[in-house]
């Protein structure tokens, strides 16, 4: 059952099931070394830079599929190639079962997996429902933004503290994989993105063309929660991030091809150097029930899309996925790819931080905590294709992008962290981290705490200046290096105004913060010509 996680019901056209879908896997990639010796022939410089920062090496998954293999499949009797994946070294084909089976005779074909479970034991089918939930937001994303109705969803996550420090997603790229983006090229709330060239491009993988400002407006609403901007009415969580918009979901059908579309779009996101993938889609059923998933398949290692997400993560991207809207249904579990081992799966809560009962529950079939974290998903404010703002919808489709935007802000603030470290900082900051539940997962994350933990020094070295704890309430302590016996601490507002100055000695090493308001501050510590700068968070 496919889920565009918004309560939105689409007409489904019935078709005959004489044609089957399958994945045809190839044995090798001839000419691989040439690509490895010339990496810019297969990845952009930004993609290579992202991997270099995280210590990720190139491998065979990065190498394109050998085109002559695809050409020979295309010319095979009764076969249509619908999608391809270099990560899996395979193509998604459609045709009669006999014609697909005949492809096994080709010397370069390793195996064939049918999406139809009655034909193949390889489980690559999916279910999908189209449900999405929107969130209310009227926000201000920096010291100069007015959040308006969006304040609650931002403040629930303590995201306003990052915004006040001008961490608004600048320099980060988010790929949105969804069902359509009509109005993004015309609606006023996206004017800021257009004027600043923050829409970097996109593609429609359903219709195989470059017009991505089409389809159903679910993706438009999802994007508004990250990049929308209407002062004192609606501000997204990452208004200064840049975006690629990919249509992978066919709103008129429920078919496994959408899984392949998603993987192909994720590969393009990798090529382009994207940092974060947001997808408010999920799969458990198809129009053809023979393709449906079972709960047993929600183990992170069975479905094509979930395995694809884990490969995306291995390339250095953070993958944010809506958990699903089946909490009140017989199938009340998460869907694929939220079950992926490395997915940051997002559940939904109400504005008062209580559980939104539609939000799909965990755990994964193999017992892992799912969802990972939660955010407001019931009745947030979002935009539609005409630019209207409303809070008439609900779904994890909306709690997901709220988190995805905050991921961009956090990673902007902590640019040296790996995607794994960013994911861990988020989950460890959540309010139920010590006692996760099937409804909340680890709970509602605190991005100011995640930032502070990311900035903190794990081990106090006697050769370093240390200011701790961080975040702090009433006071902080200062540890001087062993070779220094005195120093001075200066604390500045985010605008650079000095708000505090204090001399430090081994006898006077505590600084009172009672005079400071809640927020993020800059500090500078000096001692005998040695200095250190950083950020500290003052909390109530």
C-alpha positions as CSV (number, residue, x, y, z in Angstrom):
1,X,0.0,0.0,0.0
2,X,1.6,3.1,-1.2
3,X,1.4,6.1,1.0
4,X,1.8,9.6,0.1
5,X,1.4,10.3,3.7
6,X,-1.5,12.7,3.5
7,X,-5.2,11.9,3.9
8,X,-5.8,12.2,0.2
9,X,-7.7,9.6,-1.9
10,X,-6.9,9.0,-5.5
11,X,-8.8,7.3,-8.2
12,X,-7.1,4.1,-9.2
13,X,-7.4,2.8,-12.7
14,X,-7.8,-0.9,-13.1
15,X,-5.5,-2.7,-15.5
16,X,-4.9,-6.2,-16.4
17,X,-2.1,-8.1,-14.7
18,X,-0.9,-10.1,-17.7
19,X,2.2,-7.9,-17.8
20,X,4.7,-8.6,-15.0
21,X,7.3,-6.4,-13.4
22,X,10.8,-7.7,-12.5
23,X,14.3,-6.7,-11.7
24,X,17.0,-8.1,-14.0
25,X,20.4,-8.1,-12.4
26,X,23.7,-8.1,-14.3
27,X,26.9,-10.0,-13.4
28,X,29.4,-7.3,-13.9
29,X,30.3,-3.8,-15.1
30,X,32.9,-4.0,-17.9
31,X,35.3,-1.0,-18.0
32,X,34.9,-0.3,-14.2
33,X,38.5,0.7,-13.7
34,X,38.3,3.5,-16.2
35,X,35.6,5.1,-14.1
36,X,37.4,4.6,-10.9
37,X,40.5,6.2,-12.4
38,X,38.3,9.1,-13.5
39,X,35.7,9.7,-10.8
40,X,34.3,12.9,-12.4
41,X,33.0,10.8,-15.2
42,X,30.5,9.2,-12.8
43,X,30.0,11.7,-9.9
44,X,29.9,15.5,-9.5
45,X,32.7,17.3,-7.6
46,X,30.2,18.1,-4.9
47,X,29.4,14.4,-4.5
48,X,33.1,13.5,-4.3
49,X,33.6,16.3,-1.8
50,X,30.8,15.0,0.4
51,X,32.4,11.5,0.4
52,X,35.9,12.9,1.1
53,X,34.6,14.8,4.2
54,X,33.1,11.6,5.6
55,X,35.9,9.2,4.6
56,X,33.8,7.3,2.1
57,X,35.6,5.5,-0.7
58,X,34.4,4.8,-4.2
59,X,33.2,1.3,-5.1
60,X,31.5,-0.6,-7.9
61,X,28.1,0.7,-7.0
62,X,29.2,4.2,-8.1
63,X,30.0,2.9,-11.6
64,X,27.3,3.2,-14.3
65,X,25.6,0.2,-15.8
66,X,27.3,-1.2,-18.9
67,X,25.1,0.3,-21.6
68,X,25.4,-2.5,-24.1
69,X,23.7,-4.8,-21.5
70,X,20.8,-2.4,-21.3
71,X,20.6,-2.1,-25.1
72,X,20.4,-5.9,-25.5
73,X,17.6,-6.1,-22.9
74,X,15.7,-3.3,-24.8
75,X,15.8,-5.3,-28.0
76,X,14.7,-8.5,-26.4
77,X,11.2,-9.8,-27.5
78,X,8.3,-8.3,-25.5
79,X,10.4,-6.4,-23.0
80,X,10.2,-2.8,-21.9
81,X,12.8,-1.3,-19.7
82,X,11.1,1.0,-17.3
83,X,14.0,2.1,-15.0
84,X,17.6,1.3,-14.1
85,X,19.8,1.2,-11.1
86,X,23.6,1.4,-11.1
87,X,23.7,0.7,-7.3
88,X,22.0,-2.7,-7.9
89,X,23.4,-3.1,-11.4
90,X,20.0,-4.0,-12.7
91,X,17.1,-2.8,-14.8
92,X,13.4,-2.8,-14.0
93,X,11.5,-4.5,-16.9
94,X,7.9,-5.1,-17.8
95,X,6.6,-7.9,-20.0
96,X,5.0,-11.3,-20.1
97,X,6.4,-13.8,-17.6
98,X,7.8,-16.1,-20.3
99,X,9.6,-13.2,-22.1
100,X,11.1,-12.0,-18.8
101,X,12.2,-15.5,-17.9
102,X,13.9,-15.9,-21.2
103,X,16.3,-13.1,-20.3
104,X,18.0,-15.6,-18.0
105,X,19.6,-17.1,-21.2
106,X,21.7,-14.0,-21.7
107,X,25.2,-14.6,-20.6
108,X,25.5,-11.3,-18.6
109,X,22.3,-11.8,-16.6
110,X,22.9,-12.9,-13.0
111,X,19.4,-13.3,-11.7
112,X,15.8,-12.1,-12.1
113,X,13.5,-11.1,-9.3
114,X,9.8,-10.8,-10.0
115,X,7.8,-8.3,-8.1
116,X,5.0,-10.9,-8.1
117,X,5.4,-13.1,-5.0
118,X,3.6,-15.9,-6.6
119,X,6.3,-16.1,-9.3
120,X,9.5,-15.2,-7.4
121,X,10.6,-15.7,-3.8
122,X,12.6,-12.5,-4.1
123,X,10.5,-10.0,-2.1
124,X,10.5,-6.8,-4.1
125,X,6.9,-5.8,-4.0
126,X,5.2,-2.9,-2.3
127,X,2.0,-1.6,-0.9
128,X,1.1,1.9,-1.0
129,X,-1.5,4.2,0.3
130,X,-1.8,7.8,-0.4
131,X,-1.9,9.5,2.9
132,X,-0.2,12.6,4.0
133,X,-0.4,14.9,6.9
134,X,0.3,18.5,7.0
135,X,1.6,20.7,9.8
136,X,0.6,24.2,10.9
137,X,3.4,26.7,10.5
138,X,3.7,30.4,10.6
139,X,7.3,31.0,11.5
140,X,10.3,33.1,11.6
141,X,13.5,31.3,10.8
142,X,16.0,33.7,12.1
143,X,16.2,36.6,14.5
144,X,14.4,38.6,11.8
145,X,11.7,36.1,10.8
146,X,8.2,36.0,12.2
147,X,7.0,32.5,12.7
148,X,3.4,33.3,13.2
149,X,1.3,30.1,13.2
150,X,4.5,28.0,12.6
151,X,6.0,28.8,15.9
152,X,4.7,25.7,17.7
153,X,6.2,23.2,15.3
154,X,9.5,25.0,15.3
155,X,9.6,25.5,19.1
156,X,8.6,21.9,19.8
157,X,12.0,21.0,18.3
158,X,13.9,24.0,19.7
159,X,14.6,24.8,16.1
160,X,14.2,28.5,16.7
161,X,17.6,28.5,18.6
162,X,19.4,27.2,15.5
163,X,17.6,29.8,13.4
164,X,18.5,32.5,15.7
165,X,22.1,31.6,15.2
166,X,21.5,31.9,11.4
167,X,21.6,28.1,10.9
168,X,18.7,28.1,8.4
169,X,20.0,25.4,6.0
170,X,22.3,27.6,3.9
171,X,24.9,25.6,1.9
172,X,22.9,22.3,2.3
173,X,21.0,20.6,-0.5
174,X,17.8,18.6,0.0
175,X,16.3,16.3,-2.6
176,X,12.6,15.9,-2.3
177,X,11.3,12.7,-3.8
178,X,7.5,12.9,-4.1
179,X,4.4,12.9,-6.3
180,X,4.5,16.4,-7.8
181,X,5.3,20.0,-7.4
182,X,2.7,22.1,-9.2
183,X,2.7,25.8,-8.2
184,X,6.3,25.8,-7.0
185,X,7.2,27.8,-10.1
186,X,4.4,30.4,-9.6
187,X,3.1,30.5,-6.0
188,X,4.2,33.6,-4.0
189,X,5.3,31.6,-0.9
190,X,8.1,30.0,-3.1
191,X,9.2,33.4,-4.5
192,X,12.2,33.5,-2.1
193,X,13.4,30.2,-3.4
194,X,13.0,31.2,-7.0
195,X,14.6,34.6,-6.6
196,X,17.6,33.1,-4.8
197,X,18.0,30.2,-7.3
198,X,17.4,27.7,-4.5
199,X,15.5,25.4,-6.8
200,X,18.5,23.7,-8.4
201,X,16.5,21.4,-10.8
202,X,14.6,18.2,-10.8
203,X,13.1,15.5,-13.0
204,X,9.8,13.6,-13.5
205,X,10.7,9.9,-13.3
206,X,7.1,8.9,-13.9
207,X,6.7,10.6,-17.2
208,X,10.4,10.6,-18.0
209,X,10.7,14.3,-18.7
210,X,12.2,17.5,-17.2
211,X,8.8,19.1,-16.3
212,X,8.7,18.6,-12.5
213,X,6.2,21.4,-11.8
214,X,3.4,19.0,-12.4
215,X,1.8,15.9,-10.8
216,X,-0.3,16.1,-7.6
217,X,0.4,18.9,-5.1
218,X,1.5,16.7,-2.3
219,X,5.2,17.5,-3.0
220,X,4.3,21.2,-3.1
221,X,3.0,21.0,0.4
222,X,5.9,19.0,1.6
223,X,8.4,21.5,0.1
224,X,6.6,24.3,1.8
225,X,7.4,22.9,5.3
226,X,11.1,23.2,4.5
227,X,11.4,26.0,2.0
228,X,8.2,28.0,2.1
229,X,8.3,31.6,3.2
230,X,5.4,34.0,4.1
231,X,6.4,36.4,6.8
232,X,4.2,36.1,9.9
233,X,2.3,33.2,8.3
234,X,4.5,30.3,7.2
235,X,8.2,29.8,7.2
236,X,9.8,26.4,6.5
237,X,12.4,24.8,8.7
238,X,15.2,25.3,6.1
239,X,14.3,28.4,4.1
240,X,17.9,29.0,3.0
241,X,18.6,25.4,1.9
242,X,18.7,24.5,-1.8
243,X,16.4,21.9,-3.4
244,X,16.1,19.3,-6.1
245,X,12.6,18.2,-6.9
246,X,12.1,14.6,-8.2
247,X,8.7,13.0,-9.1
248,X,8.9,9.3,-8.4
249,X,5.3,8.6,-7.3
250,X,2.6,8.0,-9.8
251,X,-0.6,9.1,-8.2
252,X,-2.9,7.2,-10.6
253,X,-1.4,3.7,-9.9
254,X,0.1,1.5,-7.2
255,X,2.9,-0.4,-8.8
256,X,6.4,-1.6,-7.9
257,X,7.9,0.6,-10.7
258,X,7.7,3.5,-8.2
259,X,10.2,1.7,-6.0
260,X,12.6,1.7,-8.9
261,X,11.8,5.4,-9.7
262,X,12.7,6.2,-6.1
263,X,16.1,4.4,-6.3
264,X,17.0,6.0,-9.6
265,X,16.2,9.5,-8.2
266,X,18.3,8.7,-5.1
267,X,21.2,7.8,-7.4
268,X,20.8,11.1,-9.2
269,X,20.7,12.9,-5.8
270,X,24.0,11.2,-5.0
271,X,25.5,12.2,-8.3
272,X,24.5,15.8,-7.7
273,X,26.0,16.0,-4.3
274,X,22.8,16.2,-2.3
275,X,23.1,16.1,1.5
276,X,19.6,15.1,2.6
277,X,16.8,13.1,0.9
278,X,13.3,13.7,2.1
279,X,10.6,11.3,1.1
280,X,7.0,11.4,2.3
281,X,6.1,8.1,0.6
282,X,5.7,4.6,1.8
283,X,4.8,1.2,0.4
284,X,3.0,-1.9,1.6
285,X,0.4,-2.8,-1.1
286,X,0.0,-2.6,-4.9
287,X,-2.9,-2.6,-7.3
288,X,-2.0,-6.2,-7.9
289,X,-2.2,-7.9,-4.5
290,X,0.4,-10.4,-5.5
291,X,3.0,-7.6,-5.1
292,X,1.9,-6.7,-1.5
293,X,4.4,-6.7,1.3
294,X,3.9,-8.4,4.7
295,X,5.0,-7.2,8.1
296,X,7.8,-9.8,7.8
297,X,9.2,-7.7,4.9
298,X,9.6,-4.7,7.2
299,X,13.0,-5.9,8.3
300,X,15.2,-3.3,6.6
301,X,16.8,-5.8,4.2
302,X,14.0,-7.2,1.9
303,X,12.4,-4.5,-0.2
304,X,14.1,-2.9,-3.1
305,X,13.4,0.6,-1.9
306,X,14.6,0.0,1.6
307,X,17.8,-1.6,0.4
308,X,18.2,1.4,-1.9
309,X,17.9,3.8,0.9
310,X,20.7,2.1,2.8
311,X,22.9,2.4,-0.2
312,X,22.1,6.1,-0.3
313,X,23.1,6.4,3.3
314,X,26.3,4.6,2.6
315,X,27.1,7.3,0.1
316,X,27.0,9.9,2.9
317,X,23.4,11.3,2.7
318,X,20.9,11.5,5.5
319,X,17.6,9.9,4.4
320,X,14.4,11.3,6.2
321,X,11.3,9.1,5.7
322,X,7.7,9.5,6.8
323,X,6.8,6.5,9.0
324,X,3.2,6.2,7.6
325,X,-0.4,6.9,8.5
326,X,-1.7,3.5,9.4
327,X,-1.7,3.7,13.2
328,X,-5.5,3.3,13.3
329,X,-5.6,0.5,10.7
330,X,-5.3,-3.3,10.8
331,X,-1.8,-2.8,9.3
332,X,-0.6,-0.3,11.9
333,X,3.1,-0.7,11.3
334,X,5.7,1.4,9.5
335,X,6.1,0.9,5.7
336,X,9.0,0.7,3.3
337,X,11.4,2.5,3.2
338,X,10.9,3.7,6.8
339,X,12.0,0.2,7.9
340,X,15.4,0.6,6.3
341,X,18.4,0.1,8.7
342,X,19.6,3.7,8.2
343,X,16.4,5.6,7.6
344,X,15.5,8.4,9.9
345,X,11.9,7.5,10.1
346,X,9.5,10.2,11.4
347,X,6.3,9.7,13.3
348,X,3.7,12.3,14.1
349,X,2.4,14.0,17.2
350,X,-0.3,16.6,17.8
351,X,0.4,20.3,18.6
352,X,0.4,19.5,22.3
353,X,3.1,16.8,21.8
354,X,0.7,13.9,22.4
355,X,0.6,10.9,20.0
356,X,-1.3,11.4,16.7
357,X,-3.1,8.1,16.5
358,X,-2.9,7.8,12.7
359,X,0.9,7.7,12.9
360,X,2.3,4.3,12.0
361,X,4.0,2.4,14.8
362,X,7.1,0.2,15.3
363,X,9.0,-1.7,15.8
364,X,10.5,-3.1,12.6
365,X,9.9,-6.8,12.1
366,X,13.4,-7.5,13.4
367,X,12.8,-5.5,16.6
368,X,14.5,-2.2,15.9
369,X,13.1,1.1,17.3
370,X,10.8,2.7,14.7
371,X,9.8,5.4,14.2
372,X,13.1,7.0,15.1
373,X,11.8,10.3,16.2
374,X,8.5,12.3,16.0
375,X,7.4,15.9,15.1
376,X,4.1,17.7,14.7
377,X,2.1,16.0,12.0
378,X,-1.5,16.7,12.9
379,X,-3.0,19.9,11.4
380,X,0.1,21.9,10.7
381,X,0.0,24.8,8.2
382,X,1.2,24.1,4.7
383,X,0.9,25.5,1.2
384,X,-1.1,24.2,-1.7
385,X,-0.5,24.6,-5.4
386,X,-2.2,28.0,-5.5
387,X,-0.1,29.3,-2.6
388,X,-3.0,29.2,0.0
389,X,-2.0,28.4,3.5
390,X,-4.2,26.0,5.6
391,X,-4.1,23.4,8.4
392,X,-6.7,21.1,7.0
393,X,-4.5,18.2,6.5
394,X,-2.5,15.8,8.7
395,X,0.1,13.1,8.2
396,X,3.6,11.9,8.7
397,X,4.1,13.4,5.2
398,X,4.4,16.7,7.1
399,X,6.3,15.7,10.2
400,X,8.9,14.2,8.0
401,X,9.9,17.4,6.0
402,X,9.8,19.5,9.2
403,X,12.6,17.2,10.6
404,X,14.4,17.1,7.2
405,X,14.7,20.9,7.2
406,X,16.0,20.9,10.7
407,X,18.6,18.2,9.7
408,X,19.9,20.7,7.2
409,X,20.2,23.4,9.8
410,X,22.0,21.1,12.2
411,X,24.4,19.9,9.6
412,X,25.1,23.5,8.5
413,X,26.1,24.2,12.1
414,X,28.2,21.0,12.4
415,X,29.7,20.7,8.9
416,X,32.5,18.2,9.9
417,X,30.0,15.6,11.2
418,X,29.2,12.5,9.2
419,X,25.7,11.6,8.3
420,X,25.8,8.8,10.9
421,X,26.9,11.3,13.6
422,X,24.1,13.8,12.6
423,X,21.5,11.0,12.8
424,X,22.8,9.9,16.2
425,X,22.9,13.4,17.6
426,X,19.2,13.8,16.6
427,X,18.0,10.6,18.1
428,X,20.0,11.0,21.3
429,X,18.5,14.4,21.9
430,X,15.0,13.1,21.8
431,X,12.9,13.2,25.0
432,X,12.2,9.4,25.1
433,X,15.7,8.3,24.2
434,X,16.1,6.3,27.4
435,X,12.7,4.6,27.1
436,X,11.5,4.5,23.4
437,X,8.0,3.4,22.6
438,X,6.3,1.9,19.5
439,X,4.3,5.2,19.0
440,X,7.0,7.8,19.6
441,X,10.2,5.9,18.9
442,X,12.9,7.9,20.7
443,X,10.5,10.8,20.9
444,X,10.6,14.5,20.0
445,X,14.2,15.7,19.3
446,X,15.7,18.8,20.7
447,X,17.8,20.3,18.0
448,X,19.4,22.8,20.4
449,X,20.6,19.9,22.5
450,X,21.8,18.0,19.4
451,X,23.8,21.1,18.4
452,X,25.3,21.5,21.9
453,X,26.2,17.8,22.1
454,X,27.8,18.1,18.6
455,X,29.9,21.1,19.8
456,X,30.9,19.5,23.1
457,X,34.2,17.9,23.8
458,X,33.8,14.3,24.8
459,X,37.0,14.0,26.7
460,X,38.4,17.0,28.7
461,X,42.1,17.4,27.8
462,X,44.4,19.1,30.2
463,X,45.9,20.8,27.2
464,X,42.7,22.5,26.1
465,X,40.4,25.3,27.2
466,X,37.0,23.8,28.1
467,X,33.7,25.5,28.8
468,X,31.0,23.2,30.2
469,X,28.2,22.1,30.5
470,X,26.8,23.1,27.1
471,X,23.8,23.8,27.0
472,X,23.9,25.5,30.4
473,X,21.2,27.0,32.6
474,X,22.5,29.3,35.4
475,X,26.3,28.9,35.1
476,X,29.2,27.3,33.2
477,X,32.6,26.2,34.4
478,X,35.9,26.8,32.7
479,X,38.9,24.4,32.7
480,X,42.2,26.0,31.9
481,X,45.1,24.2,30.2
482,X,47.7,23.0,32.7
483,X,50.3,25.4,31.5
484,X,48.0,28.5,32.1
485,X,46.9,29.9,35.4
486,X,44.6,32.7,34.2
487,X,42.4,33.8,31.3
488,X,39.5,35.9,30.2
489,X,36.1,34.7,28.8
490,X,34.1,37.0,26.5
491,X,30.5,36.1,25.6
492,X,28.8,37.8,22.6
493,X,25.3,37.8,21.2
494,X,24.8,36.2,17.8
495,X,25.0,39.7,16.4
496,X,28.4,40.2,17.8
497,X,27.6,42.4,20.8
498,X,29.6,41.7,23.9
499,X,27.2,40.7,26.7
500,X,29.6,39.4,29.3
501,X,33.3,39.4,30.2
502,X,35.0,37.7,33.2
503,X,38.5,36.9,34.3
504,X,39.2,33.2,35.0
505,X,41.7,31.7,37.5
506,X,41.7,28.2,39.0
507,X,40.0,29.8,42.0
508,X,37.3,31.7,40.0
509,X,36.4,29.3,37.2
510,X,32.5,29.6,37.3
511,X,30.7,32.1,35.1
512,X,27.1,33.1,36.0
513,X,24.7,33.1,33.0
514,X,21.6,34.3,34.9
515,X,21.7,37.7,33.2
516,X,21.4,36.2,29.7
517,X,18.2,35.3,27.9
518,X,17.6,31.9,26.4
519,X,19.4,31.4,23.1
520,X,22.7,30.7,21.3
521,X,25.8,32.8,22.1
522,X,29.4,33.0,20.9
523,X,32.3,32.8,23.3
524,X,36.0,33.6,23.1
525,X,38.4,32.4,25.8
526,X,41.9,33.9,25.9
527,X,44.9,32.9,28.0
528,X,48.5,34.1,27.6
529,X,48.2,34.6,23.8
530,X,46.2,31.4,23.3
531,X,42.5,31.6,22.4
532,X,39.6,29.4,21.6
533,X,36.1,30.3,20.2
534,X,32.9,28.5,20.1
535,X,29.2,28.5,20.7
536,X,27.2,28.0,23.9
537,X,23.5,27.5,24.4
538,X,21.7,29.2,27.3
539,X,18.6,27.3,28.3
540,X,15.9,28.1,30.9
